[in-house]
Amino acid sequence: MRASPRCGARTRDGAACRAPAAHGKERCRMHGGARRSGAPRGNGNAKRHGLFTSDAIAEREQARVLLDEAQELLQKLR
């Protein structure tokens, strides 16, 4: 056990993990050496929500211009 290779991943306090690495891996079971560990294939979090599409940006710009014009008109009426 003492002669087995160590994980070496950085822990929260900045020190190296001292747990033994999983068989045939460079990391321990807690830092990615376990089977099927890690993020799933593909990035489901990166799906587009439409907030930054060119159409949405143009629509927000039109609304901003319309609001600016309305404020200018209100200032002239006072």
PDB file of N, CA, C and O in Angstrom:
ATOM      1  N   MET A   1       0.832  -1.190   0.000  1.00  0.00           N
ATOM      2  CA  MET A   1       0.000   0.000   0.000  1.00  0.00           C
ATOM      3  C   MET A   1       0.875   1.252   0.000  1.00  0.00           C
ATOM      4  O   MET A   1       0.598   2.207  -0.726  1.00  0.00           O
ATOM      5  N   ARG A   2       1.912   1.246   0.800  1.00  0.00           N
ATOM      6  CA  ARG A   2       2.764   2.444   0.879  1.00  0.00           C
ATOM      7  C   ARG A   2       3.586   2.650  -0.382  1.00  0.00           C
ATOM      8  O   ARG A   2       3.964   3.779  -0.696  1.00  0.00           O
ATOM      9  N   ALA A   3       3.867   1.574  -1.110  1.00  0.00           N
ATOM     10  CA  ALA A   3       4.695   1.683  -2.311  1.00  0.00           C
ATOM     11  C   ALA A   3       3.874   2.023  -3.552  1.00  0.00           C
ATOM     12  O   ALA A   3       4.444   2.305  -4.607  1.00  0.00           O
ATOM     13  N   SER A   4       2.553   2.002  -3.445  1.00  0.00           N
ATOM     14  CA  SER A   4       1.732   2.277  -4.630  1.00  0.00           C
ATOM     15  C   SER A   4       1.835   3.749  -5.024  1.00  0.00           C
ATOM     16  O   SER A   4       2.050   4.608  -4.168  1.00  0.00           O
ATOM     17  N   PRO A   5       1.684   4.040  -6.309  1.00  0.00           N
ATOM     18  CA  PRO A   5       1.772   5.440  -6.755  1.00  0.00           C
ATOM     19  C   PRO A   5       0.632   6.264  -6.171  1.00  0.00           C
ATOM     20  O   PRO A   5      -0.467   5.755  -5.952  1.00  0.00           O
ATOM     21  N   ARG A   6       0.899   7.515  -5.927  1.00  0.00           N
ATOM     22  CA  ARG A   6      -0.077   8.421  -5.326  1.00  0.00           C
ATOM     23  C   ARG A   6      -0.802   9.222  -6.404  1.00  0.00           C
ATOM     24  O   ARG A   6      -0.318   9.384  -7.524  1.00  0.00           O
ATOM     25  N   CYS A   7      -1.954   9.705  -6.033  1.00  0.00           N
ATOM     26  CA  CYS A   7      -2.824  10.434  -6.960  1.00  0.00           C
ATOM     27  C   CYS A   7      -2.159  11.726  -7.430  1.00  0.00           C
ATOM     28  O   CYS A   7      -1.953  11.908  -8.630  1.00  0.00           O
ATOM     29  N   GLY A   8      -1.826  12.612  -6.521  1.00  0.00           N
ATOM     30  CA  GLY A   8      -1.146  13.842  -6.891  1.00  0.00           C
ATOM     31  C   GLY A   8      -2.050  14.979  -7.332  1.00  0.00           C
ATOM     32  O   GLY A   8      -1.556  16.064  -7.638  1.00  0.00           O
ATOM     33  N   ALA A   9      -3.370  14.763  -7.376  1.00  0.00           N
ATOM     34  CA  ALA A   9      -4.285  15.844  -7.749  1.00  0.00           C
ATOM     35  C   ALA A   9      -4.245  16.919  -6.669  1.00  0.00           C
ATOM     36  O   ALA A   9      -4.002  16.621  -5.500  1.00  0.00           O
ATOM     37  N   ARG A  10      -4.476  18.138  -7.050  1.00  0.00           N
ATOM     38  CA  ARG A  10      -4.469  19.241  -6.086  1.00  0.00           C
ATOM     39  C   ARG A  10      -5.776  19.259  -5.318  1.00  0.00           C
ATOM     40  O   ARG A  10      -6.856  19.195  -5.906  1.00  0.00           O
ATOM     41  N   THR A  11      -5.672  19.346  -4.005  1.00  0.00           N
ATOM     42  CA  THR A  11      -6.853  19.392  -3.158  1.00  0.00           C
ATOM     43  C   THR A  11      -7.246  20.846  -2.928  1.00  0.00           C
ATOM     44  O   THR A  11      -6.589  21.755  -3.436  1.00  0.00           O
ATOM     45  N   ARG A  12      -8.301  21.066  -2.175  1.00  0.00           N
ATOM     46  CA  ARG A  12      -8.797  22.423  -1.939  1.00  0.00           C
ATOM     47  C   ARG A  12      -7.787  23.305  -1.214  1.00  0.00           C
ATOM     48  O   ARG A  12      -7.741  24.517  -1.423  1.00  0.00           O
ATOM     49  N   ASP A  13      -6.983  22.683  -0.360  1.00  0.00           N
ATOM     50  CA  ASP A  13      -5.997  23.490   0.369  1.00  0.00           C
ATOM     51  C   ASP A  13      -4.705  23.679  -0.414  1.00  0.00           C
ATOM     52  O   ASP A  13      -3.767  24.300   0.087  1.00  0.00           O
ATOM     53  N   GLY A  14      -4.641  23.154  -1.635  1.00  0.00           N
ATOM     54  CA  GLY A  14      -3.478  23.350  -2.489  1.00  0.00           C
ATOM     55  C   GLY A  14      -2.439  22.258  -2.393  1.00  0.00           C
ATOM     56  O   GLY A  14      -1.487  22.244  -3.174  1.00  0.00           O
ATOM     57  N   ALA A  15      -2.598  21.342  -1.452  1.00  0.00           N
ATOM     58  CA  ALA A  15      -1.647  20.243  -1.300  1.00  0.00           C
ATOM     59  C   ALA A  15      -1.996  19.124  -2.282  1.00  0.00           C
ATOM     60  O   ALA A  15      -3.088  19.095  -2.849  1.00  0.00           O
ATOM     61  N   ALA A  16      -1.058  18.217  -2.468  1.00  0.00           N
ATOM     62  CA  ALA A  16      -1.295  17.081  -3.349  1.00  0.00           C
ATOM     63  C   ALA A  16      -2.107  16.016  -2.620  1.00  0.00           C
ATOM     64  O   ALA A  16      -1.931  15.810  -1.419  1.00  0.00           O
ATOM     65  N   CYS A  17      -2.996  15.340  -3.345  1.00  0.00           N
ATOM     66  CA  CYS A  17      -3.778  14.245  -2.775  1.00  0.00           C
ATOM     67  C   CYS A  17      -2.833  13.085  -2.472  1.00  0.00           C
ATOM     68  O   CYS A  17      -1.987  12.732  -3.293  1.00  0.00           O
ATOM     69  N   ARG A  18      -2.982  12.511  -1.314  1.00  0.00           N
ATOM     70  CA  ARG A  18      -2.087  11.432  -0.898  1.00  0.00           C
ATOM     71  C   ARG A  18      -2.738  10.061  -1.021  1.00  0.00           C
ATOM     72  O   ARG A  18      -2.162   9.073  -0.565  1.00  0.00           O
ATOM     73  N   ALA A  19      -3.918   9.972  -1.622  1.00  0.00           N
ATOM     74  CA  ALA A  19      -4.588   8.683  -1.782  1.00  0.00           C
ATOM     75  C   ALA A  19      -3.893   7.878  -2.879  1.00  0.00           C
ATOM     76  O   ALA A  19      -3.333   8.456  -3.811  1.00  0.00           O
ATOM     77  N   PRO A  20      -3.924   6.554  -2.775  1.00  0.00           N
ATOM     78  CA  PRO A  20      -3.293   5.738  -3.824  1.00  0.00           C
ATOM     79  C   PRO A  20      -4.068   5.837  -5.132  1.00  0.00           C
ATOM     80  O   PRO A  20      -5.297   5.908  -5.132  1.00  0.00           O
ATOM     81  N   ALA A  21      -3.351   5.840  -6.230  1.00  0.00           N
ATOM     82  CA  ALA A  21      -3.977   5.905  -7.542  1.00  0.00           C
ATOM     83  C   ALA A  21      -4.709   4.599  -7.830  1.00  0.00           C
ATOM     84  O   ALA A  21      -4.311   3.540  -7.345  1.00  0.00           O
ATOM     85  N   ALA A  22      -5.781   4.673  -8.620  1.00  0.00           N
ATOM     86  CA  ALA A  22      -6.529   3.475  -9.000  1.00  0.00           C
ATOM     87  C   ALA A  22      -5.651   2.621  -9.921  1.00  0.00           C
ATOM     88  O   ALA A  22      -4.726   3.131 -10.552  1.00  0.00           O
ATOM     89  N   HIS A  23      -5.943   1.340  -9.992  1.00  0.00           N
ATOM     90  CA  HIS A  23      -5.147   0.423 -10.805  1.00  0.00           C
ATOM     91  C   HIS A  23      -5.158   0.855 -12.260  1.00  0.00           C
ATOM     92  O   HIS A  23      -6.219   1.004 -12.866  1.00  0.00           O
ATOM     93  N   GLY A  24      -3.979   1.054 -12.812  1.00  0.00           N
ATOM     94  CA  GLY A  24      -3.854   1.432 -14.215  1.00  0.00           C
ATOM     95  C   GLY A  24      -4.184   2.895 -14.495  1.00  0.00           C
ATOM     96  O   GLY A  24      -4.276   3.301 -15.653  1.00  0.00           O
ATOM     97  N   LYS A  25      -4.359   3.672 -13.455  1.00  0.00           N
ATOM     98  CA  LYS A  25      -4.706   5.092 -13.623  1.00  0.00           C
ATOM     99  C   LYS A  25      -3.677   5.945 -12.897  1.00  0.00           C
ATOM    100  O   LYS A  25      -2.867   5.443 -12.118  1.00  0.00           O
ATOM    101  N   GLU A  26      -3.725   7.235 -13.165  1.00  0.00           N
ATOM    102  CA  GLU A  26      -2.825   8.162 -12.492  1.00  0.00           C
ATOM    103  C   GLU A  26      -3.503   8.888 -11.339  1.00  0.00           C
ATOM    104  O   GLU A  26      -2.836   9.557 -10.551  1.00  0.00           O
ATOM    105  N   ARG A  27      -4.830   8.760 -11.234  1.00  0.00           N
ATOM    106  CA  ARG A  27      -5.573   9.459 -10.191  1.00  0.00           C
ATOM    107  C   ARG A  27      -6.302   8.455  -9.308  1.00  0.00           C
ATOM    108  O   ARG A  27      -6.525   7.308  -9.695  1.00  0.00           O
ATOM    109  N   CYS A  28      -6.668   8.914  -8.107  1.00  0.00           N
ATOM    110  CA  CYS A  28      -7.406   8.057  -7.178  1.00  0.00           C
ATOM    111  C   CYS A  28      -8.878   8.003  -7.587  1.00  0.00           C
ATOM    112  O   CYS A  28      -9.288   8.683  -8.528  1.00  0.00           O
ATOM    113  N   ARG A  29      -9.657   7.210  -6.896  1.00  0.00           N
ATOM    114  CA  ARG A  29     -11.065   7.056  -7.242  1.00  0.00           C
ATOM    115  C   ARG A  29     -11.848   8.342  -7.043  1.00  0.00           C
ATOM    116  O   ARG A  29     -12.883   8.541  -7.680  1.00  0.00           O
ATOM    117  N   MET A  30     -11.369   9.221  -6.164  1.00  0.00           N
ATOM    118  CA  MET A  30     -12.086  10.468  -5.895  1.00  0.00           C
ATOM    119  C   MET A  30     -11.751  11.568  -6.905  1.00  0.00           C
ATOM    120  O   MET A  30     -12.488  12.545  -7.032  1.00  0.00           O
ATOM    121  N   HIS A  31     -10.639  11.405  -7.619  1.00  0.00           N
ATOM    122  CA  HIS A  31     -10.216  12.448  -8.553  1.00  0.00           C
ATOM    123  C   HIS A  31     -10.202  11.964  -9.995  1.00  0.00           C
ATOM    124  O   HIS A  31      -9.419  12.463 -10.803  1.00  0.00           O
ATOM    125  N   GLY A  32     -11.043  11.012 -10.329  1.00  0.00           N
ATOM    126  CA  GLY A  32     -11.195  10.623 -11.725  1.00  0.00           C
ATOM    127  C   GLY A  32     -10.641   9.282 -12.104  1.00  0.00           C
ATOM    128  O   GLY A  32     -10.674   8.930 -13.284  1.00  0.00           O
ATOM    129  N   GLY A  33     -10.132   8.510 -11.165  1.00  0.00           N
ATOM    130  CA  GLY A  33      -9.585   7.214 -11.511  1.00  0.00           C
ATOM    131  C   GLY A  33     -10.616   6.103 -11.545  1.00  0.00           C
ATOM    132  O   GLY A  33     -10.340   5.020 -12.063  1.00  0.00           O
ATOM    133  N   ALA A  34     -11.812   6.354 -10.997  1.00  0.00           N
ATOM    134  CA  ALA A  34     -12.850   5.328 -10.967  1.00  0.00           C
ATOM    135  C   ALA A  34     -13.485   5.186 -12.350  1.00  0.00           C
ATOM    136  O   ALA A  34     -13.485   6.127 -13.144  1.00  0.00           O
ATOM    137  N   ARG A  35     -14.017   4.018 -12.622  1.00  0.00           N
ATOM    138  CA  ARG A  35     -14.693   3.797 -13.901  1.00  0.00           C
ATOM    139  C   ARG A  35     -15.899   4.709 -14.018  1.00  0.00           C
ATOM    140  O   ARG A  35     -16.595   4.975 -13.038  1.00  0.00           O
ATOM    141  N   ARG A  36     -16.130   5.173 -15.209  1.00  0.00           N
ATOM    142  CA  ARG A  36     -17.264   6.037 -15.547  1.00  0.00           C
ATOM    143  C   ARG A  36     -17.305   7.306 -14.698  1.00  0.00           C
ATOM    144  O   ARG A  36     -18.380   7.855 -14.459  1.00  0.00           O
ATOM    145  N   SER A  37     -16.152   7.771 -14.244  1.00  0.00           N
ATOM    146  CA  SER A  37     -16.140   9.025 -13.493  1.00  0.00           C
ATOM    147  C   SER A  37     -15.898  10.174 -14.468  1.00  0.00           C
ATOM    148  O   SER A  37     -15.395   9.971 -15.573  1.00  0.00           O
ATOM    149  N   GLY A  38     -16.255  11.352 -14.052  1.00  0.00           N
ATOM    150  CA  GLY A  38     -16.078  12.529 -14.891  1.00  0.00           C
ATOM    151  C   GLY A  38     -17.377  12.936 -15.559  1.00  0.00           C
ATOM    152  O   GLY A  38     -18.423  12.320 -15.349  1.00  0.00           O
ATOM    153  N   ALA A  39     -17.297  13.954 -16.347  1.00  0.00           N
ATOM    154  CA  ALA A  39     -18.477  14.502 -17.011  1.00  0.00           C
ATOM    155  C   ALA A  39     -18.928  13.581 -18.140  1.00  0.00           C
ATOM    156  O   ALA A  39     -18.098  12.891 -18.732  1.00  0.00           O
ATOM    157  N   PRO A  40     -20.217  13.553 -18.450  1.00  0.00           N
ATOM    158  CA  PRO A  40     -20.683  12.739 -19.564  1.00  0.00           C
ATOM    159  C   PRO A  40     -20.202  13.306 -20.893  1.00  0.00           C
ATOM    160  O   PRO A  40     -19.818  14.473 -20.977  1.00  0.00           O
ATOM    161  N   ARG A  41     -20.224  12.479 -21.923  1.00  0.00           N
ATOM    162  CA  ARG A  41     -19.811  12.919 -23.250  1.00  0.00           C
ATOM    163  C   ARG A  41     -20.741  14.013 -23.739  1.00  0.00           C
ATOM    164  O   ARG A  41     -21.950  13.971 -23.511  1.00  0.00           O
ATOM    165  N   GLY A  42     -20.167  14.977 -24.404  1.00  0.00           N
ATOM    166  CA  GLY A  42     -20.969  16.097 -24.876  1.00  0.00           C
ATOM    167  C   GLY A  42     -21.196  17.074 -23.740  1.00  0.00           C
ATOM    168  O   GLY A  42     -21.055  16.714 -22.571  1.00  0.00           O
ATOM    169  N   ASN A  43     -21.540  18.284 -24.067  1.00  0.00           N
ATOM    170  CA  ASN A  43     -21.754  19.293 -23.038  1.00  0.00           C
ATOM    171  C   ASN A  43     -23.201  19.739 -23.091  1.00  0.00           C
ATOM    172  O   ASN A  43     -23.555  20.607 -23.889  1.00  0.00           O
ATOM    173  N   GLY A  44     -24.044  19.152 -22.248  1.00  0.00           N
ATOM    174  CA  GLY A  44     -25.451  19.509 -22.215  1.00  0.00           C
ATOM    175  C   GLY A  44     -25.697  20.895 -21.665  1.00  0.00           C
ATOM    176  O   GLY A  44     -26.758  21.475 -21.894  1.00  0.00           O
ATOM    177  N   ASN A  45     -24.719  21.441 -20.936  1.00  0.00           N
ATOM    178  CA  ASN A  45     -24.879  22.776 -20.379  1.00  0.00           C
ATOM    179  C   ASN A  45     -24.664  23.866 -21.425  1.00  0.00           C
ATOM    180  O   ASN A  45     -25.008  25.025 -21.192  1.00  0.00           O
ATOM    181  N   ALA A  46     -24.109  23.509 -22.551  1.00  0.00           N
ATOM    182  CA  ALA A  46     -23.780  24.505 -23.558  1.00  0.00           C
ATOM    183  C   ALA A  46     -24.891  24.673 -24.599  1.00  0.00           C
ATOM    184  O   ALA A  46     -24.684  25.306 -25.634  1.00  0.00           O
ATOM    185  N   LYS A  47     -26.045  24.115 -24.327  1.00  0.00           N
ATOM    186  CA  LYS A  47     -27.137  24.271 -25.286  1.00  0.00           C
ATOM    187  C   LYS A  47     -27.526  25.727 -25.379  1.00  0.00           C
ATOM    188  O   LYS A  47     -27.538  26.434 -24.371  1.00  0.00           O
ATOM    189  N   ARG A  48     -27.840  26.177 -26.559  1.00  0.00           N
ATOM    190  CA  ARG A  48     -28.141  27.586 -26.770  1.00  0.00           C
ATOM    191  C   ARG A  48     -29.521  27.901 -26.227  1.00  0.00           C
ATOM    192  O   ARG A  48     -30.470  27.140 -26.413  1.00  0.00           O
ATOM    193  N   HIS A  49     -29.611  29.007 -25.569  1.00  0.00           N
ATOM    194  CA  HIS A  49     -30.890  29.437 -25.016  1.00  0.00           C
ATOM    195  C   HIS A  49     -31.453  30.595 -25.803  1.00  0.00           C
ATOM    196  O   HIS A  49     -32.591  30.996 -25.561  1.00  0.00           O
ATOM    197  N   GLY A  50     -30.701  31.149 -26.737  1.00  0.00           N
ATOM    198  CA  GLY A  50     -31.205  32.188 -27.611  1.00  0.00           C
ATOM    199  C   GLY A  50     -30.987  33.598 -27.121  1.00  0.00           C
ATOM    200  O   GLY A  50     -31.352  34.546 -27.815  1.00  0.00           O
ATOM    201  N   LEU A  51     -30.399  33.773 -25.939  1.00  0.00           N
ATOM    202  CA  LEU A  51     -30.232  35.113 -25.392  1.00  0.00           C
ATOM    203  C   LEU A  51     -29.211  35.925 -26.177  1.00  0.00           C
ATOM    204  O   LEU A  51     -29.345  37.145 -26.276  1.00  0.00           O
ATOM    205  N   PHE A  52     -28.213  35.288 -26.727  1.00  0.00           N
ATOM    206  CA  PHE A  52     -27.156  36.009 -27.422  1.00  0.00           C
ATOM    207  C   PHE A  52     -27.143  35.734 -28.922  1.00  0.00           C
ATOM    208  O   PHE A  52     -26.112  35.917 -29.569  1.00  0.00           O
ATOM    209  N   THR A  53     -28.254  35.303 -29.477  1.00  0.00           N
ATOM    210  CA  THR A  53     -28.326  35.163 -30.923  1.00  0.00           C
ATOM    211  C   THR A  53     -28.413  36.541 -31.543  1.00  0.00           C
ATOM    212  O   THR A  53     -28.789  37.503 -30.873  1.00  0.00           O
ATOM    213  N   SER A  54     -28.071  36.644 -32.808  1.00  0.00           N
ATOM    214  CA  SER A  54     -28.066  37.959 -33.456  1.00  0.00           C
ATOM    215  C   SER A  54     -29.463  38.572 -33.488  1.00  0.00           C
ATOM    216  O   SER A  54     -29.603  39.791 -33.395  1.00  0.00           O
ATOM    217  N   ASP A  55     -30.494  37.746 -33.617  1.00  0.00           N
ATOM    218  CA  ASP A  55     -31.863  38.269 -33.617  1.00  0.00           C
ATOM    219  C   ASP A  55     -32.230  38.878 -32.264  1.00  0.00           C
ATOM    220  O   ASP A  55     -32.832  39.950 -32.203  1.00  0.00           O
ATOM    221  N   ALA A  56     -31.866  38.193 -31.184  1.00  0.00           N
ATOM    222  CA  ALA A  56     -32.190  38.692 -29.849  1.00  0.00           C
ATOM    223  C   ALA A  56     -31.418  39.969 -29.543  1.00  0.00           C
ATOM    224  O   ALA A  56     -31.963  40.886 -28.928  1.00  0.00           O
ATOM    225  N   ILE A  57     -30.177  40.042 -29.957  1.00  0.00           N
ATOM    226  CA  ILE A  57     -29.376  41.240 -29.733  1.00  0.00           C
ATOM    227  C   ILE A  57     -29.968  42.416 -30.506  1.00  0.00           C
ATOM    228  O   ILE A  57     -30.065  43.523 -29.975  1.00  0.00           O
ATOM    229  N   ALA A  58     -30.364  42.180 -31.758  1.00  0.00           N
ATOM    230  CA  ALA A  58     -30.969  43.244 -32.573  1.00  0.00           C
ATOM    231  C   ALA A  58     -32.294  43.710 -31.972  1.00  0.00           C
ATOM    232  O   ALA A  58     -32.600  44.903 -31.986  1.00  0.00           O
ATOM    233  N   GLU A  59     -33.067  42.783 -31.453  1.00  0.00           N
ATOM    234  CA  GLU A  59     -34.349  43.147 -30.840  1.00  0.00           C
ATOM    235  C   GLU A  59     -34.144  44.010 -29.596  1.00  0.00           C
ATOM    236  O   GLU A  59     -34.871  44.979 -29.382  1.00  0.00           O
ATOM    237  N   ARG A  60     -33.152  43.655 -28.777  1.00  0.00           N
ATOM    238  CA  ARG A  60     -32.862  44.472 -27.595  1.00  0.00           C
ATOM    239  C   ARG A  60     -32.357  45.856 -27.983  1.00  0.00           C
ATOM    240  O   ARG A  60     -32.683  46.841 -27.322  1.00  0.00           O
ATOM    241  N   GLU A  61     -31.578  45.937 -29.029  1.00  0.00           N
ATOM    242  CA  GLU A  61     -31.083  47.231 -29.496  1.00  0.00           C
ATOM    243  C   GLU A  61     -32.238  48.108 -29.986  1.00  0.00           C
ATOM    244  O   GLU A  61     -32.262  49.308 -29.713  1.00  0.00           O
ATOM    245  N   GLN A  62     -33.189  47.521 -30.702  1.00  0.00           N
ATOM    246  CA  GLN A  62     -34.364  48.276 -31.161  1.00  0.00           C
ATOM    247  C   GLN A  62     -35.180  48.781 -29.978  1.00  0.00           C
ATOM    248  O   GLN A  62     -35.655  49.917 -29.993  1.00  0.00           O
ATOM    249  N   ALA A  63     -35.345  47.960 -28.967  1.00  0.00           N
ATOM    250  CA  ALA A  63     -36.093  48.378 -27.781  1.00  0.00           C
ATOM    251  C   ALA A  63     -35.367  49.508 -27.062  1.00  0.00           C
ATOM    252  O   ALA A  63     -35.999  50.439 -26.563  1.00  0.00           O
ATOM    253  N   ARG A  64     -34.038  49.427 -27.010  1.00  0.00           N
ATOM    254  CA  ARG A  64     -33.253  50.470 -26.359  1.00  0.00           C
ATOM    255  C   ARG A  64     -33.387  51.799 -27.100  1.00  0.00           C
ATOM    256  O   ARG A  64     -33.533  52.851 -26.477  1.00  0.00           O
ATOM    257  N   VAL A  65     -33.338  51.747 -28.430  1.00  0.00           N
ATOM    258  CA  VAL A  65     -33.489  52.962 -29.239  1.00  0.00           C
ATOM    259  C   VAL A  65     -34.885  53.546 -29.047  1.00  0.00           C
ATOM    260  O   VAL A  65     -35.032  54.760 -28.901  1.00  0.00           O
ATOM    261  N   LEU A  66     -35.903  52.701 -29.045  1.00  0.00           N
ATOM    262  CA  LEU A  66     -37.276  53.165 -28.853  1.00  0.00           C
ATOM    263  C   LEU A  66     -37.449  53.832 -27.495  1.00  0.00           C
ATOM    264  O   LEU A  66     -38.102  54.871 -27.397  1.00  0.00           O
ATOM    265  N   LEU A  67     -36.873  53.249 -26.446  1.00  0.00           N
ATOM    266  CA  LEU A  67     -36.955  53.841 -25.114  1.00  0.00           C
ATOM    267  C   LEU A  67     -36.211  55.175 -25.040  1.00  0.00           C
ATOM    268  O   LEU A  67     -36.673  56.113 -24.390  1.00  0.00           O
ATOM    269  N   ASP A  68     -35.064  55.257 -25.703  1.00  0.00           N
ATOM    270  CA  ASP A  68     -34.312  56.517 -25.721  1.00  0.00           C
ATOM    271  C   ASP A  68     -35.111  57.615 -26.415  1.00  0.00           C
ATOM    272  O   ASP A  68     -35.149  58.754 -25.950  1.00  0.00           O
ATOM    273  N   GLU A  69     -35.748  57.265 -27.528  1.00  0.00           N
ATOM    274  CA  GLU A  69     -36.571  58.248 -28.247  1.00  0.00           C
ATOM    275  C   GLU A  69     -37.757  58.690 -27.399  1.00  0.00           C
ATOM    276  O   GLU A  69     -38.122  59.866 -27.403  1.00  0.00           O
ATOM    277  N   ALA A  70     -38.355  57.757 -26.677  1.00  0.00           N
ATOM    278  CA  ALA A  70     -39.499  58.112 -25.831  1.00  0.00           C
ATOM    279  C   ALA A  70     -39.066  59.030 -24.702  1.00  0.00           C
ATOM    280  O   ALA A  70     -39.795  59.955 -24.345  1.00  0.00           O
ATOM    281  N   GLN A  71     -37.888  58.788 -24.133  1.00  0.00           N
ATOM    282  CA  GLN A  71     -37.385  59.660 -23.064  1.00  0.00           C
ATOM    283  C   GLN A  71     -37.088  61.058 -23.596  1.00  0.00           C
ATOM    284  O   GLN A  71     -37.380  62.052 -22.931  1.00  0.00           O
ATOM    285  N   GLU A  72     -36.517  61.136 -24.778  1.00  0.00           N
ATOM    286  CA  GLU A  72     -36.251  62.449 -25.381  1.00  0.00           C
ATOM    287  C   GLU A  72     -37.553  63.215 -25.606  1.00  0.00           C
ATOM    288  O   GLU A  72     -37.623  64.416 -25.347  1.00  0.00           O
ATOM    289  N   LEU A  73     -38.574  62.525 -26.083  1.00  0.00           N
ATOM    290  CA  LEU A  73     -39.867  63.148 -26.326  1.00  0.00           C
ATOM    291  C   LEU A  73     -40.468  63.647 -25.009  1.00  0.00           C
ATOM    292  O   LEU A  73     -41.029  64.742 -24.962  1.00  0.00           O
ATOM    293  N   LEU A  74     -40.357  62.858 -23.948  1.00  0.00           N
ATOM    294  CA  LEU A  74     -40.881  63.285 -22.650  1.00  0.00           C
ATOM    295  C   LEU A  74     -40.126  64.503 -22.118  1.00  0.00           C
ATOM    296  O   LEU A  74     -40.721  65.384 -21.497  1.00  0.00           O
ATOM    297  N   GLN A  75     -38.824  64.549 -22.361  1.00  0.00           N
ATOM    298  CA  GLN A  75     -38.046  65.697 -21.913  1.00  0.00           C
ATOM    299  C   GLN A  75     -38.453  66.961 -22.657  1.00  0.00           C
ATOM    300  O   GLN A  75     -38.467  68.044 -22.071  1.00  0.00           O
ATOM    301  N   LYS A  76     -38.778  66.842 -23.922  1.00  0.00           N
ATOM    302  CA  LYS A  76     -39.221  68.004 -24.722  1.00  0.00           C
ATOM    303  C   LYS A  76     -40.587  68.495 -24.288  1.00  0.00           C
ATOM    304  O   LYS A  76     -40.853  69.696 -24.348  1.00  0.00           O
ATOM    305  N   LEU A  77     -41.465  67.594 -23.850  1.00  0.00           N
ATOM    306  CA  LEU A  77     -42.816  67.967 -23.444  1.00  0.00           C
ATOM    307  C   LEU A  77     -42.834  68.655 -22.093  1.00  0.00           C
ATOM    308  O   LEU A  77     -43.810  69.340 -21.787  1.00  0.00           O
ATOM    309  N   ARG A  78     -41.830  68.512 -21.287  1.00  0.00           N
ATOM    310  CA  ARG A  78     -41.827  69.119 -19.943  1.00  0.00           C
ATOM    311  C   ARG A  78     -41.489  70.561 -19.988  1.00  0.00           C
ATOM    312  O   ARG A  78     -41.443  71.217 -18.948  1.00  0.00           O
TER     313      ARG A  78
END
